Amino acid sequence: VLDITDRRNELAGNLSLYQELHVIELIDRLLAEGQLVGDKYKQVVVRVLEFSRPRSSKLMGPASKLNRDARFIRSLMDQGERQAGEFLAARAFEDAWRRHDVDKVLKLFAPDAELTSTKPFRVRTLVRGREAHDAVRELCNGVRLDLTHKQLTQERAAWTVRLDGSASDAQGRIEAAFENGQVVRVQLGPA
């Protein structure tokens, strides 16, 4: 019974949240398409962080909400601090990319970072280190992030992007994986 009640409460809370997020996405899309004009509306960026559940939480189920053990609480706090660090690294990456600050973007890359890309980007099989940095240097000025379609999930962040200068202003997707505040892997592909 506790599991059912807990799940019902979780779904009820998420339903209204997702309805609100849908309205925000709709307004953002209408603004981007030029269907809403004037000062009444503006783009809104919503960031959703998804945490992985600790193993002890999975074993205990809803009863973990009642767990006041200091080690359990400390593990949750440690997990939150790690997740905040990855979120801040993703934000720094995003901010540097939006400013086309190639040097700052590359400072966030691990020395042995990996990059792969498929169309609509230039197709690249797995490249590492210096080659990956060179590819990022090439991409940074020709690709705009669309913050209305971003996802942050655990240690990965993904953005919908627009490729400047392409005949159709093509869309793509950049997904970056972070470890210890650095970009370790980037995948570029279709939106």
N, C-alpha and C positions, 0 to 999 in steps of 0.2 A: 504494500500500500504506500509506503514511504517513497519508493522509487517512482510510482505512478504520479503521486502528488508532486514530487520534485520535478518530474519531466513536464507535467502540465503547467506548473508555474514558470518553468524555463521557456516553454513555447509561447505562453501568453505574453511574457515580457518581450521576447524577441519579435513577436508579430507587430506590435506597435512601433518598435524601433525600425524594423525593415520597411514598414509603411512610410514612416517619416523619411528614411533614406531614399526610398523610391521617388518621393515628391521632390527632394533636393536634386536627385539625378535628372529628373524630368525638366526642372527649371534650368539646370545647368546646360542640358542639351538644347533646349529652346533658345537660350541665350547664345550658345555657340553657333546655332543655325541662323541667328539674326531674327528670330520670330518674336522675341521679347525685346523691346527697346525702351530707352528712358532710364531714369535714375532709380526707379522703384525696385529693380532687381539687380543682383550682382552674383557673380560666380561664388560658390561656396565649396571649400575643400573639406571633406570629412575623412578623417583617418581612423581606421578600425584596426586595433591590435588583437591578434588571436594568440592566446597562450596555449602551449601544449600542457596537458594535465600531468602533474607529477604521478609517478607510479603508485605511490601510497594513496593518492586520491582515487585512482582507478580501482584499486583493490577495495577501498572502503565505500565507494559510491557516495550517495547523499549524506551518509553519516560523517563524511570528512568535514562537512560544514560545521560540525559540532566539536571537531578535534581542536583542543586548546594546548596540545603538547608543544613545548617551546621549540623542539627540533623541527617539528612539522611546520610551524609558523615561520621559523627561520629559513627553512627550505623554500617556502613560498616567497618570502622577502628576497632571498638570493635570486630566485627565478625572475622576479619582477625587476630587479636591478640589472640582470643580464639582458632581459628583453628591452628595458629602457635604453641600455647602451646600444643595442642593435638598431632600435628605432632612431636614436639620435644620429647614428652613423648613416642611416638611410636618408634622414633629413639633410644632413651635411652634403651627401652625394647629390641629392635632388637640388638643393640650393646652388651648389657649384655648377651643376649641369645647366640649370636655368639661366645662370649668369654667363654661360659659355666660358667659364674659368677653367681652362684645360689643366693648368698646374694644380689647382685645388682638387679637381676630379682625380687626377693621377696620384696625388698624395694619399688619397683614400684607398688606392689599390694595393693589395699585397704584392710583393715583388714577383711571386709566381702565379699571379691571378690567371684564370683561364677565360677564354672568350670563344663562343661559337655564334655563327649567324647564318640565317637563311633569308630568302626573299621575304619582304621587299628590300632588305638590306643586301649589301654585297655578300655573296655566299662565302663563308669561311669555315673550314673544318676547324677543329680544336687548335687554337693558338694559345701560347702561354707567355708569361713574362713580358719581355721587350716587345714581341710581336703583338700581344694583347694591348699593351700601352699605346703602340703606334696606331692600332685600329681605333682605340678610344679617341685618340688625338684627332683622327680623321672624322669620326662621327660627331664629336661634341659640338661642332659649329653648324652641322647640317640637320640636326635632329632636335625637335622641340618636344618637351614633356607636356602631356595633357593631364593636369592635376585633377581633373574631374573624373578620371578613370584610373585611379591608382589603387593598388592593393598592398597591404603590409600583412604578411602572414608569417608568424614565428620569425625565423632568421632570413626570410626572403622578402624582397619588395619588387613589385611589378608596376610598370607604368605603360599606358598607351601613349604612343608618340606619333608625331607627324614629321615626315621627311621633307624638309625644305628643298625647293628646286626640282622636285619630281613633277612630272607632267600632271599628275592628278592629286598632288599633295597627299600622297599615300600615307596610310596609317600602318603602324607596326607596334611591336611590344618589346619592351626591355625588361628583363628579369635579372635582378642582382641578388646574389647570396652573400651574406656577411658573416664573418667570424672575427671575434675580438675587435670589433670596430672597423674592420677592413673588408673591402670587396674582394672576395676570393673567386667568384665565378659570375660571368655575365652571359646571358643567352639573349639573342636578338632574333625576332621572327615575326610572323604575321600577327595582326591584332586579333 
